Amino acid sequence: CLNQYVICTHLVVISASTGSSSLPPSCKFQRQFHLNEMHKPGDVVLGGLFEVHYTSVFPEWTFTSEPQQPSCKGFDTLGFRQAITMAFAVDEINKNSNLLPNITLGYSLYDNCGALIIGFSAALSLATGREEHFLLQENCSGTPPIVGIVGDHYSTFSIAMSNVLGLYRMPIVSHFATCSCLSDRQRFPSFFRTIPNDAFQVRAMIQILKHFSWTWVGLLVSDDDYGLHVAQSFQSGLAQSGGGCLAYLEVLPWDSDPNELRRIVHLIKKSTACVVIVFAHEIHMIQLMEEVVQQNVTGLQWIASETWSATPVLQTPRLMPYLGGTLGIAIHRGELPGLRDFLLQIRPDQNNNGSYGNSMVKQFWEHTFECRFAPPPADWVEAGGALCTGQEDLENVETEFMDISNLRPEYNVYKAVYALAYALHDMLQCEPGRGPFSGHSCGSLQRLEPWQLLHYLEKVNFTTSFGEQVSFDENGDVLPIYDIMNWLWLPDGKTKVQSVGVVKRSASKGEELTLDEDKIYWNFDAKEPPRSVCSESCPPGTRMARKKGEPVCCFDCIPCSEGKINSMECTSCPDDFWSSPQRDHCVPKKTEFLSYQEPLGICLTATSLLGTFICAVVLGIFIYHRSTPIVRANNSELSFLILLSLKLCFLCSLLFIGRPQLWTCQLRHAAFGISFVLCVSCILVKTMVVLAVFQASKPGGGAKLKWFGAVQQRGTVMALTLIQAAICTVWLVSSSPAPHRNTQYHNDKIVYECVVGSTVGFAVLLGYIGLLAILSFLLAFLARNLPDNFNEAKLITFSMLIFSAVWVAFVPAYVNSPGKYADAVQVFAILASSFGLLVALFGPKCYIILLRPERNTKKAIMGRGNAKT
């Protein structure tokens, strides 16, 4: 039995030895607590704990004197209205024939006076009852003093109360305790609340910070469980979300230490953070703002927790220059029809037999009408103060007590009372034999245990008259919703607290923040949200470098290196992209190859076509003058073949220009190698023929000439060319040249080139051409002094000298030329060597044919030879 266990813990057991031993054992309170209270009897009584006074004054205790009662100071009109709202809810339930029919609810309401010891004493008084002296029974029977408690206002008070009463599963439904620690069902199995916990409030605050890009903020918290748990949760949530950093974290003292407050406000003033978040109680803010005004700290954006976001005592003309524009998290507003009429019916009960029967109503009356009930204090009489009659009219006095347009904590009180009532109603609807308890039993008023009501409270689900659904999750929390409030400072000096948004969690959308920014009043000259950052965002093309020993939001901006972008952390561009000059975005890399559109490509293409055209012209001249001696001399067929191969050499250079493709890469080297081998092999055969004819002119040498007939010459040229074709075939089949995207030459460019595939294959191809050229040069060099009528050796020697010089110079130039310039070097070598062969071999002959036709006769040719000999 809860009653008996708590009594035996906190009371003195009076033994029967003091009187008759036949008397049953009894219990008696060691000391009575005289509490501010308000009661209404009923079949079932609900308890309530509210902050009707801000603070308490405790007299000094000594070992020799009797302990004196603390006195409550600072009447809280809104706290009293919350208590009256509970009375209103009970009265409304009693009038509802569908909810707890034939059962009258009562209440016992106590004032915690803003002090833990008073609040805890009130909780124990609710749980044990107020009888001074009673007998202990072996079996508890009857209805307990209360079946559930609404409250407490403070998280710390709720923690202390739940630690004790939770052992006996006493249902506690708080309307204002938000500490997330209270969601721990292992520690607080019987605690519920109709206000969202601080974990949700912290996430809502962080969403607001992220919405306005405030990354550098200060945090002030109260020195209690509420504030300290919020500080821990806020730091953790801010770090996980990456939404910002704390410029400072300070704990506001309870004892109004002026030196500590002065230090904290000075820190706020010197800080670069212009957004200040305060998770503290109304009394803390009153003390803090006094020092803020003293030091004249303006230009701050305050963000209020639910404990003071709608507090009228702070909305004064003196404080609004500092607090104007405040954004705050507020309990969701509700509407309670009939509450105003109920408030107007309140009258002090002067006929109550108990000295403290309805003391809260009397104190409210004295505070509101500035009077005192008889007998008044002596100093009041001396000062000429008025006496209260109890007939004063609340409608004739201006008080916030009657303003029911902004019911927030009151609405939570209303829901808490109804939650207990619906749980009790569901318990009483239980059918015997089908109950949830052992043996399928049901709970009853005659033997009601708090844990039985707790079972039904966990499953309660109802809809208020305002249309809001109320139920509790596995941690005793309701579905969270908060209003976002803004303190508007009107031109006439008045203050208005307006709703500018809502943050809520739904099953479908999760946590969602909605803000109407057009309605928000900003207390700054610019009339727009302030900037609150430790370091401005890095401009594009730079990265953040953290300052040593400072939070992550404080950083320097360092330019990104080439190829990297971004303003958070420099990141490399993809392979095909490079950073823009401003380093703010990636752009496609420039592509580079020997193009037909660029000047170099145009020049080489024009030169190639010019060489082809000259070859065609020379070929035409030779065909037209094919019967002349100079054309017919030394096998005109080889001359035609040389011109044709030179034409192919000029044209194959075009394969090195343009974007490399697989077929151009394969064809360019094969065409180049075969064309030049065809040309050089013709020259080689022509040189050999010159030597053979000279040898045949000597006595006994005619037999050698049969080996150098036309058929043998064609066969030799074809055989030498087929060897090169075989080399190209093996190269293409084994390791074919292919197009390649080279990013090694330039970081910001993609160089398209043809890789040779097999360096050995390319070397063999060039080596074979070089071998034939060297043989041609050596044979021509040996035949350079032969008689003129047989001699083309000088022209061949000179042409091979040019050819060899070009290709010897080509190798180092090709190796050391990157990208498109390697192709340009090879094209230049092809064109230079082709022009060298064309001019050296056919220039003198064309000169004779076109300009000195008189020398294009057999006699002239033979005569030259005879003259020299």
C-alpha positions, 0 to 999 in steps of 0.5 A: 500500500503506497499510503502505508509505505510512504507514511512509514518512511516519513512518519514516526511510529507511536508504539502502544507502550506509551499508553495501553498495549492493547491499542493498535499501532498508529502513525503521526506526522513529525511536523505539519507543512503549511502549504498554499493549497486549494481543495475540492472533495470528490469520489476520486481526487487528483493532485496538482502541483503548480508554481503560484509563487516565484520564490521562497524565503527560508528562515535560519534554522537553529538547533535550539529553536523550533523550525519555522515555515518558509514564506512564499514570495512573488505571486505568479498570476499565470501560475495561479491560472494554470491551477485554476485551469485544472479546477476548470477541467475537473468541473467540466468533466463532472458535468460531462455525463459521458465521461466518468458518469456517477463519479465526482472528481475532486482535486487537491492543488498545492503551490511549490513556491519555486522551491524544491523542498516545498514542492517535494513536501507537497508531493508527499502530502498529496500521496499520503494525505493530510490526516495528522494521526491514524491507525496502521492497518495490515491490509490497505483498503479504500481509495487512496488520497489521490490517484494521480498528480498533474505537475510539477512545473519544474523538471528538477522537481518532477525528477525528485518527485518521480524518483520516490512516487515512481517506486509505487507507480503513482501516475504523474502527468507534467504540463511543463517539465521538459527535461529529456532525462524524464523519458527514461522509463527505467528511472521514471516508469510512471512519468508522463507529460503533455509537453514535448521533451527538450530533445525535440525542442533542441532539434527545433532550435537547431532547425531555426538556426540552420534556416537563418544560417546562424552558425555562431551562437551563444547558449545560456542555461539554468543551473538545474536539471532542465538547463544542464541536460539541455546544454548537453543535448544542444551541444551533441545535436549541434555537432551531429547536424553540422549546423554551427558552433557555440561561441560560449556556454554559460550557466545562469546562477539561481542565487542572483549572484551580481558578479557572476551575472556581470561577468556573463553579460560582459562576455555576451557583449564582447562576443562576436556572436549576435544570436543568444539562446536561453534555456532558463526560467522566468526568474533567471531572465528577469535577473539577466535582463537587469544586467543587460540593461545596466551594461546597455547590450543591444544588437542581439537576437534572442531565442527563447525556450518555452519557459519564457517565450511568452512571459509578459513580465519581460515584455515591458517598454524598458526591456523591449529595446533589448528583447524586441524581435525575440524568437521563441519556442512556445507551447502549442496554443489551445482554446478552452471554451467556458474558461473565462466564465469559470474564472469570473466565478472565483471567490475567496472562501472565507467560511472554510474551517481550515486556516489554509483551506483555499489560501491560493485564492485568497492570495490571488485576490489580495494580489489582484485587488491590492487589499488584505483580508481581515485581520490585516497585518499591522503595517498594512493598517498603518499604511492605510491599505484597503481591506478585501471584502471578497465581493470585488469584481474581476471584470473591473480590474485589468489583469493578465489573469483574464486574458485567455487569448493565448492559452499554452501551459493552461492547455497542457494542464487541461490535457493532463487532467483529461488524460487521467480522467480518460484512463480512470474511465477506461479502467472503470469500463473493465468487465469482470473476468476480462481485465488486464490484471492477474486472474483477468481481474479489473480495478475498482474504486473500492480497492484502487491501486495507482499502478492499475490506473498507470496501465490504462494511462499508457494506452489512453487516446482521446481528442480534445474539444480543440480537435487535438489528439492526445496519446502517449508513446512508449516513453510517456511523451506526446506527439510533439508540436511547438509554436514559433513566437516573435516579440513585436514592438509596436510603434506606440510602445506596446508589445505583441507576441505573435505566432510566426510558424510551427515545428512539429513531428508527424508520422508521415513527414517527420520533423517539419519547420514552417516559418512565415518570414514576412511576419517576423519583426527584426529589431535591427536597423536593416529590418532583416535577419542578422548575420551571426557567423564566426568566419564568413563563408569562403569565396569560391575557389578557396577552402577552409583551414581551421584556426588552431584551438578554435571551433570548426566554425572559425577558419581562414580561407586558403586558395584551392590548388589547380584542379580543385574547387569548392568552398568547404573542402577543396575537391579534385575535379573529375578526370575529364574536368579542370578547375575554372580560373576562379576555382569555383566550378569544374569545366571540361578540360581543353582537348589538344590534337593537331587540328585542321582548324589551327594555323599549324594544321592548316599550314601542314595540310596546305604544304601536303596538298602542294607537294601532292599537286607538284608531284601530279604536275611533274608526273604530267610533264613526264608523261607528256614528254615520255618519249624524250631522252631525258625521261627515257634514260635509266628506266622511266618506269621507275621514275613514274613509280617514284613520283607515285610513291612521293605522291602517297608520301605527301598524302599520308601526312594528312593522316597525322592531322585531325583527332586521332581515331583507331583507323587513322592511328593504324593506317598512318604508320602503315601508309607512311612506312610502305610509301617511303619504302616504295620510294626508297626501294625504287631509288635503290634499284635505280642506283643499282641499275646505274652501276650495272649499266656502267659495269656492262659497258666494260669489256666482259661485263655484258652478262651482268646486265641481264640480272637488271632487266625491267622484270627484275627491277619491278620484282626487286621493288615489289619484294622490298616493299612487301617486306615492309608490308609484312613488318606493318602487318605483324605490328598491327596484329600484335600490338596495334597503334591506338588513340590515347587520351594523355593527361600527363603533359598538361593537367588542364588539357587532354592531349589526344595522340596515337600511341605506337603500341609496340615501340619495337614495331615502330623502330623496325619500321623506321630502321628498315626505311633507314637501311634502304636509304643508307644502301641507296646513299652508299651505292650512289656515293660510289657511282657519283663520278661515273660518266654523265651519260649514265649518271644519275648517282649525283642526284640520288646521292644528294637526295639521300643526303637530304633524306637521311639528314631529315630523319636523323634530326627527326628522332630526337625532335620526335622524342622530345615533342609532347602531344600534337607537336610530336605529330607535327614533327613527324609530318614535317619530316615526311614533307621535308624528306618528300620535297627533298627527294622530289626537288633533288631527283626531278628538279634538274630534269624538269628544268631541262624539259621545260627551260632547256629543251635543246639539251633534251636530246640523246646527242646532247646527253651523250655529248656531255658525257664524251666531253667530260671523258 
